[in-house]
Amino acid sequence: MATENHCDSPLAPTPVESERPIAPAPPSWAAPALLLSILMLGLDLVALIPLGAWMRDYGIGPVCSAYLVHVLASTALAAWTVSRLPILALDTDEQD
């Protein structure tokens, strides 16, 4: 039995079109930011080759600190960007 809502209150419930929420579109910067973070992580791996020479020339502390900050920044950018991407549900039991 359907009942009608005769209340004019702004807090009155509104009819729901569907049970499943509509996923928001991913931001336009998500793909370029993910590509940038992957390139930064690749640069971190390539920088491992001359890292020993840099430590010998410039000191262990500054080189390791700069390398750690760069690795953390690129990893944080990758994680943040992936968290902004929509998650595709693999639900095979769809109820229509």
N, C-alpha and C positions, 0 to 999 in steps of 0.2 A: 504494500500500500504506500503510495507516494504522498508525502505531505508537502504543502507549499509553505514557504517561508514568507510571512507577511511583515517581517521586521525591516525597517529602513535603516537600521544601525550600520555604520561602516564596518563593524566587527562581525556582521552576520556572515555565515558561511556562504561561499559561492559555489556554484556547481563545478564539478571537476570533469574535464573532458576525458582524461585518461588516468589510469592508476600509475603508470610509469612516468617519472619526471623526464622532461626533455633535456638532453645533455647540451650544455652550452658549447658553442663553437670554439675551437682552440684559438688563442690569440694569434695575430698575424706574425708576431715576432718569434713564435715558438720554434719553427723549423730553422731559421737562421741562428738563433741562440744555441740550439742543440748542435748544429754544425760547428759553430765556433767552439763550443766546449769539447767536442770530439777532436777538433784540430789542436786545441790547447793540450789535451791529454796525450795526443800523438807527439807534440813538441816535448812534453815531459819525458816521454820514453826515449826520444832521440837525444835529449840532453843528458841522459845517463852515460853516453859514450865519453864526452869530454869532462864529466863531472869531477873525476879524480884530478885531472890537471888543473881545473879551476880551484879545487880545494888546496892544492899545493901552492898555486900562485897567489890566491887571494885570502886564504885562511878557511878553516873548516866551518867556523861559526857563521860568518856572513853567507857563504855559499849554501850551506845546508838550510839556513833560515829562509833565504830567498827561494830555494827550490821547494821547500815545504809549503810556503805561502802560495806559490804558483800551483802546486798540485792540489792544495785545499781549495783554492779559488776555482780552478777548472772543474773539480769534482762537485763543488757546491753549485756551480752554474749548471752542470749537467743534471744533477738531482732536482734542482728547482725547476728547470725547463721540463723535465719528464713529468714532474708533478702537475704541471699546467696542461699537459696533453690529456685529451679525454681517454678514459679507460673503456675499451670495448668489452662489453659483457659477453661471455661465452655461454650464455644460458640457452640450452637446447630445448628446454621445456617451456616454450612460450605459450602463454594463455591468451587467446584472442577473445 
